[in-house]
Amino acid sequence: MPTIPDPQNQQTPEPGRWAAAGPGHGSSGQPNAEKVREQLRLFLILLLGLIIVSQLPLPFRLGGFVLSLAIGWVGIQLLIGMAALGRAGTSVRGWPSVIIGLVLAGVLTLILALQAVLYPVTADHERCLSEANTLRAKDACERSYRERLDELTRDFRNRPTS
């Protein structure tokens, strides 16, 4: 887990170095380690929420889009705040963790978008799997799903272009 140094142990940068307050900055324009730490907690909670929501059945899974937007916003603000702390001379670790979290959120968002585009096919596949009691029935669900995807792919390729 990324670590943000304790605000009591921070060195104060020379006056006038921080002209404008921004993300991760206090009201005086100084980098605020406590605010960055809170953003990190929020980022990790949102990421965990997205991972959990992506496991729900399909109509509820699409709620992950809201979490994805929030993760993107908080993650970018967090990186800006971490950069400000780094420029202030404070040692900030955890850049890779935040970047990996943003990439994971992006991948999950792409998967959600694909499932939203193919909603009828994916919903039928999940419904079929939930009703399948044997391996043979599950294989039939998988076969049907692949055939429908192949049919959609063929229709898309053979679509006339204008």
PASEBA-1860 file (N, C-alpha, C; in nm, 3 decimals):
! residues 162
1> MPTIPDPQ> 0.084/-0.117/0.000/0.000/0.000/0.000/0.089/0.123/0.000 ~ 0.055/0.225/-0.079/0.135/0.345/-0.084/0.137/0.413/0.053 ~ 0.247/0.478/0.080/0.256/0.550/0.207/0.275/0.697/0.182 ~ 0.208/0.776/0.261/0.220/0.921/0.257/0.277/0.963/0.391 ~ 0.381/1.045/0.392/0.444/1.080/0.519/0.350/1.158/0.610 ~ 0.381/1.154/0.739/0.303/1.222/0.841/0.320/1.373/0.826 ~ 0.210/1.452/0.828/0.221/1.596/0.808/0.301/1.667/0.917 ~ 0.314/1.610/1.037/0.391/1.675/1.143/0.540/1.670/1.115
9> NQQTPEPG> 0.585/1.575/1.035/0.727/1.560/1.007/0.769/1.630/0.878 ~ 0.684/1.710/0.819/0.715/1.775/0.692/0.804/1.897/0.714 ~ 0.891/1.920/0.618/0.968/2.043/0.618/0.889/2.148/0.543 ~ 0.897/2.271/0.588/0.823/2.377/0.522/0.907/2.433/0.407 ~ 0.850/2.437/0.285/0.925/2.494/0.174/0.937/2.645/0.190 ~ 1.029/2.703/0.115/1.049/2.848/0.126/0.922/2.923/0.089 ~ 0.897/3.040/0.151/0.775/3.117/0.124/0.767/3.156/-0.023 ~ 0.644/3.157/-0.074/0.620/3.198/-0.212/0.641/3.089/-0.315
17> RWAAAGPG> 0.684/2.969/-0.272/0.710/2.863/-0.368/0.580/2.809/-0.427 ~ 0.474/2.805/-0.348/0.346/2.754/-0.395/0.254/2.872/-0.419 ~ 0.241/2.909/-0.543/0.164/3.029/-0.575/0.014/3.005/-0.571 ~ -0.031/2.890/-0.617/-0.176/2.866/-0.625/-0.210/2.737/-0.555 ~ -0.321/2.741/-0.484/-0.368/2.619/-0.418/-0.436/2.531/-0.522 ~ -0.413/2.404/-0.515/-0.474/2.308/-0.607/-0.499/2.179/-0.535 ~ -0.517/2.069/-0.607/-0.542/1.941/-0.543/-0.424/1.903/-0.455 ~ -0.453/1.861/-0.334/-0.346/1.820/-0.244/-0.281/1.936/-0.174
25> HGSSGQPN> -0.332/2.057/-0.194/-0.276/2.176/-0.131/-0.370/2.226/-0.024 ~ -0.314/2.284/0.078/-0.394/2.348/0.181/-0.439/2.485/0.134 ~ -0.508/2.559/0.221/-0.559/2.691/0.183/-0.447/2.790/0.160 ~ -0.330/2.769/0.220/-0.218/2.860/0.201/-0.137/2.826/0.077 ~ -0.175/2.724/0.003/-0.102/2.684/-0.117/0.004/2.580/-0.088 ~ 0.024/2.542/0.038/0.123/2.442/0.075/0.068/2.303/0.046 ~ 0.152/2.210/0.004/0.103/2.073/-0.016/0.052/2.017/0.117 ~ -0.059/1.946/0.111/-0.123/1.894/0.231/-0.119/1.742/0.226
33> AEKVREQL> -0.031/1.681/0.306/-0.015/1.536/0.306/-0.141/1.467/0.358 ~ -0.209/1.530/0.452/-0.330/1.467/0.508/-0.440/1.457/0.402 ~ -0.455/1.561/0.320/-0.556/1.557/0.215/-0.521/1.450/0.111 ~ -0.395/1.438/0.078/-0.351/1.334/-0.016/-0.376/1.196/0.043 ~ -0.352/1.181/0.172/-0.377/1.053/0.240/-0.525/1.019/0.235 ~ -0.612/1.118/0.256/-0.757/1.094/0.248/-0.799/1.056/0.106 ~ -0.739/1.122/0.006/-0.769/1.088/-0.133/-0.725/0.945/-0.164 ~ -0.613/0.904/-0.107/-0.565/0.768/-0.128/-0.663/0.666/-0.069
41> RLFLILLL> -0.713/0.693/0.050/-0.813/0.604/0.110/-0.938/0.596/0.023 ~ -0.986/0.712/-0.022/-1.105/0.715/-0.106/-1.081/0.639/-0.236 ~ -0.965/0.657/-0.295/-0.929/0.588/-0.419/-0.933/0.437/-0.400 ~ -0.873/0.388/-0.291/-0.870/0.245/-0.266/-1.010/0.190/-0.238 ~ -1.093/0.265/-0.167/-1.231/0.220/-0.140/-1.311/0.214/-0.269 ~ -1.296/0.317/-0.355/-1.368/0.317/-0.482/-1.322/0.201/-0.571 ~ -1.193/0.174/-0.572/-1.140/0.064/-0.653/-1.194/-0.070/-0.602 ~ -1.196/-0.088/-0.472/-1.252/-0.210/-0.415/-1.400/-0.221/-0.449
49> GLIIVSQL> -1.472/-0.110/-0.443/-1.614/-0.110/-0.480/-1.634/-0.151/-0.624 ~ -1.549/-0.101/-0.715/-1.561/-0.137/-0.856/-1.536/-0.286/-0.877 ~ -1.438/-0.340/-0.806/-1.408/-0.483/-0.819/-1.528/-0.565/-0.770 ~ -1.590/-0.523/-0.661/-1.705/-0.595/-0.607/-1.825/-0.582/-0.701 ~ -1.852/-0.460/-0.750/-1.967/-0.438/-0.838/-1.951/-0.515/-0.969 ~ -1.829/-0.533/-1.015/-1.808/-0.605/-1.141/-1.842/-0.754/-1.129 ~ -1.864/-0.803/-1.007/-1.900/-0.942/-0.986/-2.051/-0.963/-0.973 ~ -2.128/-0.854/-0.970/-2.273/-0.863/-0.955/-2.339/-0.909/-1.085
57> PLPFRLGG> -2.466/-0.952/-1.078/-2.538/-0.986/-1.202/-2.549/-0.864/-1.292 ~ -2.574/-0.887/-1.417/-2.560/-0.783/-1.520/-2.634/-0.652/-1.500 ~ -2.758/-0.644/-1.470/-2.812/-0.507/-1.465/-2.744/-0.424/-1.357 ~ -2.709/-0.486/-1.245/-2.647/-0.412/-1.135/-2.500/-0.382/-1.163 ~ -2.437/-0.466/-1.243/-2.296/-0.450/-1.277/-2.271/-0.319/-1.351 ~ -2.370/-0.272/-1.425/-2.351/-0.149/-1.503/-2.337/-0.027/-1.414 ~ -2.370/-0.038/-1.286/-2.346/0.071/-1.192/-2.198/0.099/-1.173 ~ -2.114/0.010/-1.219/-1.970/0.030/-1.211/-1.920/0.148/-1.293
65> FVLSLAIG> -2.001/0.193/-1.391/-1.959/0.310/-1.470/-1.945/0.434/-1.382 ~ -2.035/0.450/-1.287/-2.028/0.565/-1.197/-1.901/0.555/-1.112 ~ -1.874/0.436/-1.062/-1.752/0.417/-0.983/-1.627/0.441/-1.068 ~ -1.631/0.401/-1.194/-1.516/0.421/-1.282/-1.485/0.569/-1.301 ~ -1.590/0.648/-1.321/-1.570/0.793/-1.334/-1.511/0.852/-1.206 ~ -1.564/0.808/-1.093/-1.514/0.859/-0.965/-1.369/0.818/-0.943 ~ -1.335/0.695/-0.978/-1.197/0.648/-0.962/-1.103/0.729/-1.050 ~ -1.143/0.755/-1.172/-1.059/0.835/-1.262/-1.034/0.974/-1.206
73> WVGIQLLI> -1.140/1.038/-1.159/-1.126/1.174/-1.105/-1.038/1.175/-0.980 ~ -1.068/1.087/-0.885/-0.992/1.084/-0.760/-0.847/1.042/-0.787 ~ -0.827/0.946/-0.877/-0.692/0.900/-0.908/-0.605/1.009/-0.969 ~ -0.662/1.087/-1.059/-0.584/1.197/-1.120/-0.554/1.303/-1.015 ~ -0.654/1.338/-0.933/-0.631/1.434/-0.825/-0.524/1.384/-0.728 ~ -0.526/1.254/-0.701/-0.428/1.194/-0.612/-0.287/1.203/-0.671 ~ -0.273/1.173/-0.798/-0.141/1.183/-0.862/-0.090/1.327/-0.862 ~ -0.180/1.423/-0.884/-0.139/1.564/-0.881/-0.094/1.602/-0.740
81> GMAALGRA> -0.169/1.557/-0.639/-0.131/1.586/-0.501/0.001/1.521/-0.463 ~ 0.022/1.397/-0.509/0.148/1.329/-0.480/0.266/1.401/-0.548 ~ 0.242/1.449/-0.669/0.346/1.523/-0.739/0.379/1.653/-0.665 ~ 0.277/1.720/-0.613/0.300/1.844/-0.538/0.380/1.816/-0.412 ~ 0.349/1.707/-0.343/0.428/1.671/-0.225/0.572/1.639/-0.262 ~ 0.589/1.571/-0.374/0.724/1.540/-0.420/0.803/1.665/-0.453 ~ 0.737/1.763/-0.517/0.805/1.889/-0.548/0.839/1.968/-0.422 ~ 0.762/1.946/-0.316/0.787/2.016/-0.190/0.903/1.952/-0.113
89> GTSVRGWP> 0.955/1.843/-0.166/1.068/1.779/-0.102/1.030/1.665/-0.010 ~ 0.904/1.630/-0.006/0.857/1.519/0.078/0.869/1.390/-0.001 ~ 0.919/1.288/0.065/0.930/1.158/0.000/0.792/1.094/-0.009 ~ 0.748/1.067/-0.130/0.616/1.007/-0.152/0.636/0.876/-0.228 ~ 0.589/0.769/-0.166/0.593/0.638/-0.233/0.452/0.601/-0.271 ~ 0.439/0.511/-0.365/0.307/0.461/-0.400/0.259/0.501/-0.538 ~ 0.342/0.570/-0.614/0.303/0.605/-0.751/0.263/0.483/-0.830 ~ 0.344/0.377/-0.827/0.306/0.259/-0.906/0.171/0.201/-0.865
97> SVIIGLVL> 0.142/0.202/-0.736/0.014/0.146/-0.690/-0.104/0.224/-0.745 ~ -0.094/0.356/-0.745/-0.203/0.439/-0.796/-0.218/0.420/-0.947 ~ -0.108/0.414/-1.017/-0.112/0.396/-1.162/-0.169/0.259/-1.197 ~ -0.126/0.155/-1.124/-0.181/0.021/-1.148/-0.331/0.019/-1.118 ~ -0.372/0.088/-1.013/-0.515/0.097/-0.981/-0.593/0.165/-1.091 ~ -0.538/0.272/-1.148/-0.605/0.340/-1.259/-0.614/0.251/-1.382 ~ -0.509/0.176/-1.410/-0.510/0.084/-1.524/-0.613/-0.027/-1.501 ~ -0.618/-0.082/-1.379/-0.717/-0.185/-1.347/-0.858/-0.131/-1.364
105> AGVLTLIL> -0.881/-0.009/-1.316/-1.014/0.052/-1.332/-1.046/0.071/-1.480 ~ -0.947/0.109/-1.560/-0.969/0.125/-1.704/-1.005/-0.005/-1.772 ~ -0.936/-0.112/-1.735/-0.965/-0.243/-1.794/-1.105/-0.289/-1.755 ~ -1.140/-0.274/-1.627/-1.274/-0.313/-1.583/-1.382/-0.229/-1.652 ~ -1.352/-0.103/-1.677/-1.447/-0.016/-1.747/-1.466/-0.062/-1.891 ~ -1.358/-0.100/-1.957/-1.369/-0.152/-2.094/-1.452/-0.281/-2.098 ~ -1.431/-0.367/-2.000/-1.510/-0.491/-1.994/-1.657/-0.458/-1.972 ~ -1.685/-0.363/-1.882/-1.824/-0.321/-1.858/-1.886/-0.262/-1.984
113> ALQAVLYP> -1.809/-0.182/-2.057/-1.860/-0.121/-2.179/-1.893/-0.229/-2.283 ~ -1.807/-0.328/-2.296/-1.833/-0.438/-2.390/-1.958/-0.516/-2.349 ~ -1.974/-0.540/-2.220/-2.092/-0.611/-2.174/-2.218/-0.527/-2.193 ~ -2.206/-0.396/-2.182/-2.322/-0.309/-2.204/-2.361/-0.310/-2.352 ~ -2.262/-0.310/-2.441/-2.290/-0.313/-2.584/-2.355/-0.446/-2.622 ~ -2.308/-0.554/-2.563/-2.361/-0.687/-2.593/-2.459/-0.732/-2.485 ~ -2.533/-0.639/-2.429/-2.620/-0.667/-2.315/-2.715/-0.785/-2.338 ~ -2.793/-0.788/-2.447/-2.887/-0.900/-2.462/-2.818/-1.037/-2.466
121> VTADHERC> -2.706/-1.043/-2.536/-2.635/-1.172/-2.549/-2.576/-1.212/-2.414 ~ -2.514/-1.117/-2.345/-2.451/-1.147/-2.217/-2.555/-1.181/-2.111 ~ -2.666/-1.109/-2.109/-2.771/-1.137/-2.010/-2.830/-1.277/-2.032 ~ -2.854/-1.314/-2.158/-2.905/-1.448/-2.187/-2.805/-1.556/-2.146 ~ -2.677/-1.529/-2.170/-2.573/-1.625/-2.133/-2.570/-1.643/-1.981 ~ -2.575/-1.534/-1.905/-2.575/-1.546/-1.760/-2.699/-1.617/-1.709 ~ -2.813/-1.588/-1.770/-2.938/-1.653/-1.730/-2.930/-1.804/-1.758 ~ -2.876/-1.839/-1.873/-2.862/-1.979/-1.909/-2.769/-2.051/-1.810
129> LSEANTLR> -2.656/-1.989/-1.777/-2.562/-2.050/-1.684/-2.622/-2.066/-1.545 ~ -2.705/-1.970/-1.504/-2.764/-1.980/-1.369/-2.866/-2.093/-1.361 ~ -2.925/-2.130/-1.475/-3.024/-2.238/-1.476/-2.963/-2.373/-1.508 ~ -2.837/-2.375/-1.552/-2.772/-2.500/-1.591/-2.728/-2.577/-1.466 ~ -2.771/-2.701/-1.457/-2.738/-2.783/-1.340/-2.630/-2.887/-1.368 ~ -2.603/-2.913/-1.495/-2.504/-3.015/-1.529/-2.396/-2.954/-1.616 ~ -2.287/-3.026/-1.629/-2.179/-2.980/-1.716/-2.224/-2.974/-1.861 ~ -2.307/-3.069/-1.900/-2.357/-3.072/-2.037/-2.442/-2.947/-2.065
137> AKDACERS> -2.525/-2.908/-1.968/-2.608/-2.789/-1.985/-2.520/-2.663/-1.991 ~ -2.415/-2.659/-1.910/-2.324/-2.544/-1.913/-2.249/-2.536/-2.045 ~ -2.210/-2.653/-2.097/-2.145/-2.655/-2.228/-2.240/-2.605/-2.337 ~ -2.367/-2.642/-2.327/-2.466/-2.595/-2.425/-2.481/-2.444/-2.415 ~ -2.478/-2.389/-2.294/-2.486/-2.242/-2.277/-2.365/-2.175/-2.342 ~ -2.248/-2.229/-2.318/-2.125/-2.173/-2.376/-2.128/-2.180/-2.528 ~ -2.174/-2.292/-2.581/-2.183/-2.309/-2.726/-2.281/-2.207/-2.786 ~ -2.395/-2.193/-2.723/-2.496/-2.098/-2.770/-2.441/-1.955/-2.765
145> YRERLDEL> -2.370/-1.923/-2.659/-2.311/-1.789/-2.644/-2.209/-1.761/-2.755 ~ -2.121/-1.858/-2.778/-2.021/-1.841/-2.884/-2.085/-1.828/-3.021 ~ -2.191/-1.906/-3.046/-2.260/-1.898/-3.175/-2.324/-1.760/-3.195 ~ -2.384/-1.708/-3.089/-2.445/-1.574/-3.100/-2.340/-1.466/-3.123 ~ -2.225/-1.480/-3.055/-2.117/-1.383/-3.078/-2.062/-1.394/-3.219 ~ -2.047/-1.517/-3.268/-2.000/-1.536/-3.406/-2.100/-1.478/-3.506 ~ -2.229/-1.496/-3.479/-2.332/-1.441/-3.567/-2.327/-1.287/-3.568 ~ -2.309/-1.228/-3.451/-2.297/-1.082/-3.443/-2.173/-1.032/-3.517
153> TRDFRNRP> -2.065/-1.106/-3.503/-1.941/-1.069/-3.572/-1.959/-1.078/-3.723 ~ -2.024/-1.186/-3.770/-2.049/-1.200/-3.914/-2.138/-1.087/-3.965 ~ -2.244/-1.056/-3.890/-2.334/-0.948/-3.931/-2.261/-0.814/-3.937 ~ -2.171/-0.793/-3.844/-2.095/-0.668/-3.840/-1.999/-0.658/-3.958 ~ -1.935/-0.768/-3.991/-1.841/-0.768/-4.104/-1.911/-0.753/-4.238 ~ -2.031/-0.811/-4.250/-2.103/-0.808/-4.377/-2.192/-0.686/-4.392 ~ -2.186/-0.598/-4.294/-2.268/-0.477/-4.298/-2.221/-0.388/-4.412 ~ -2.315/-0.338/-4.491/-2.272/-0.251/-4.602/-2.216/-0.119/-4.548
161> TS> -2.109/-0.074/-4.611/-2.050/0.054/-4.573/-2.099/0.161/-4.667 ~ -2.116/0.280/-4.613/-2.167/0.388/-4.699/-2.064/0.494/-4.722
END
